[in-house]
Amino acid sequence: MRVDQFIPAYHRGDAIGDTATHLKKFFLSQGFQSQIYCLSRDSGLELESSLFSSFPQPAASDITILHFALPSPLTKPFINLPTRKLIIYHNITPPQFFIEFDQELARLAHLGRQELKSLISNVSLALADSDYNRQELLDLGFKRAEVFPLFVDFEKYKKPPSPLMYELIRDERLNILFVGRIAPNKKIEDLIKVTFYYKKYISPLVRLIVIGKTSSVPKYYESLIRLADEFYLQPEEISFTGHIADEEMFALYQASDVFLSLSEHEGFCLPLVESMIFDLPIVAYDSTAVPFTLAGAGILIKKKRVDYVAELLAELFHNQSLRKKVITSQRQRLSQFKQMEQGKFLLQTLKSLMK
């Protein structure tokens, strides 16, 4: 019996790609035949996957999994398979976030949601990596949707961080960190406004560090650069690192004082878990999947008042008792993630599909 996965673009270090890799290893360890089939992949992943063009004729007893996050040429052939089918839904950013900056991305987001609806009557089960995503699937009309939390490779974070990067950043400034692709739903302009307020009214010793790919939505990134210039923020006060190596990212997690997210749409938000791993206190806006991922950890804010957020960061920076309390809550939540029995859940899921 085969348990295969479809993923449009297979990337190393990508949350979806890492989940697919983990699942394949698990399926193989349980005695199933398993492969990842993709349309494109990063160099070096040729031995881990096969191109979709080589997908063999499956048996009706096989199980096929589609990782769904964007419209893809894989969806139609997936629907037509004779196998038992399930999807893992990684969420689609609503198109309205892109309209001002990229009409094509807005179109793709709209098509993705329409394509997702086409799967409702064609899959035996829909899995979602957060309860927020699960509820979205149920609201769309999926009859059976369950939570399968995003896979986190905790061993990955044991790599030694870059000492050079740590020394470059670790100084007297309040280091505010955000990690995520530079996209409109992340509301990075709000982070810039908080940084400006902090500099002007609290202390000039502040730095905003944004780690993430800057080429996803070029017009949005350009608007952020203009906004930083309008606020006279200097290179030492705001840094867009782009995509960086793991050891450099780990160093920035360690050298930062707070992780701040004012994002208005998240399907899971892996950087929240990463912040827990590095004992970096979290302040996050109460939106979409964020409260489900935090589950009581960190500090969840209901309103995005710039002055309130900036003053909260200052309090968290100087009040060691508050900082310790926040880190304790995050360690408790991290322990819950580590105790999740994903393997057991997967086996039960496969058995339910075999009936």
BELNORPE-V290343 format. One record per pair of residues at least 6 apart in sequence whose ideal C-beta (glycine too) atoms are under 7 Angstrom apart, sorted by sequence separation. I is the first residue (numbers start at 1). J is the second residue. If there is no record, write none. Layout:
# BELNORPE-V290343
i = (I;I)
j = (J;J)
This chain:
# BELNORPE-V290343
i = (11;28;58;128;169;180;182;284;294;316;10;27;78;98;99;138;199;214;275;315;316;41;66;98;137;198;261;301;7;128;291;7;10;24;178;228;272;284;316;38;95;98;126;134;195;24;36;37;66;134;259;272;282;7;36;37;38;39;134;178;195;38;64;95;284;286;5;35;37;94;95;176;282;283;286;20;93;126;131;192;259;282;283;284;285;286;64;92;128;130;191;281;282;5;37;126;283;5;64;68;125;126;127;128;129;176;285;63;68;92;120;128;129;269;62;63;64;65;66;67;68;69;92;120;127;129;253;259;266;268;269;272;276;52;60;68;69;70;120;188;253;258;263;265;266;267;272;58;60;65;67;69;117;258;259;260;261;262;264;265;266;3;58;92;116;174;254;256;261;263;266;269;58;253;258;268;10;214;21;253;299;10;214;298;3;7;9;207;208;210;213;261;283;2;4;8;9;12;176;182;207;208;209;210;211;213;283;1;2;3;4;5;6;7;8;9;10;11;174;176;181;182;206;210;298;1;2;5;10;12;87;173;174;175;176;177;178;179;180;181;182;192;207;209;297;298;4;12;172;173;176;179;183;184;211;283;296;297;39;173;175;182;183;10;39;181;182;189;192;196;281;297;87;184;188;192;297;71;85;86;89;183;196;296;70;85;86;89;182;189;195;199;211;295;10;79;85;86;87;88;89;90;182;192;294;71;75;79;84;86;87;71;86;88;211;70;91;195;262;281;75;79;195;209;71;89;281;192;281;20;209;68;89;279;282;16;16;260;276;258;2;276;277;6;258;276;6;258;1;2;3;4;5;6;7;88;257;1;6;5;8;8;273;8;194;6;191;191;6;190;16;177;187;177;187;186;187;185;177;185;175;185;175;175;176;177;178;101;165;169;174;178;176;162;166;170;98;161;162;165;169;97;159;160;165;97;159;166;161;162;166;93;161;159;180;93;179;157;161;179;177;202;197;197;105;194;198;202;193;197;190;102;194;198;101;194;102;101;150;98;101;150;157;152;22;19;19;18;133;15;18;130;176;129;130;129;174;174;132;133;132;130;132;131;130;130;97;94;93;91;90;154;152;149;151;148;125;125;124;15;86;84;63;63;26;30;26;3)
j = (17;34;64;134;175;186;188;290;300;322;17;34;85;105;106;145;206;221;282;322;323;49;74;106;145;206;269;309;16;137;300;17;20;34;188;238;282;294;326;49;106;109;137;145;206;36;48;49;78;146;271;284;294;20;49;50;51;52;147;191;208;52;78;109;298;300;20;50;52;109;110;191;297;298;301;36;109;142;147;208;275;298;299;300;301;302;81;109;145;147;208;298;299;23;55;144;301;24;83;87;144;145;146;147;148;195;304;83;88;112;140;148;149;289;83;84;85;86;87;88;89;90;113;141;148;150;274;280;287;289;290;293;297;74;82;90;91;92;142;210;275;280;285;287;288;289;294;81;83;88;90;92;140;281;282;283;284;285;287;288;289;27;82;116;140;198;278;280;285;287;290;293;83;278;283;293;36;240;48;280;326;38;242;326;32;36;38;236;237;239;242;290;312;32;34;38;39;42;206;212;237;238;239;240;241;243;313;32;33;34;35;36;37;38;39;40;41;42;205;207;212;213;237;241;329;33;34;37;42;44;119;205;206;207;208;209;210;211;212;213;214;224;239;241;329;330;37;45;205;206;209;212;216;217;244;316;329;330;73;207;209;216;217;45;74;216;217;224;227;231;316;332;123;220;224;228;333;108;122;123;126;220;233;333;108;123;124;127;220;227;233;237;249;333;49;118;124;125;126;127;128;129;221;231;333;111;115;119;124;126;127;112;127;129;252;112;133;237;304;323;118;122;238;252;115;133;326;238;327;67;256;116;137;327;330;67;69;313;330;313;58;333;334;64;316;334;65;317;61;62;63;64;65;66;67;148;317;62;67;67;70;72;337;74;260;74;260;262;78;262;90;252;262;253;263;263;264;263;256;264;255;265;256;257;258;259;260;184;248;252;257;261;260;247;251;255;184;247;248;251;255;184;246;247;252;185;247;254;250;251;255;183;251;250;271;185;271;250;254;274;280;310;306;307;217;306;310;314;306;310;304;217;309;313;217;310;219;219;268;217;220;270;277;273;151;150;151;151;267;150;153;267;313;267;268;268;313;317;288;289;289;289;292;292;292;293;265;265;265;267;267;338;337;340;342;345;349;353;353;270;353;353;350;353;343;347;346;350)
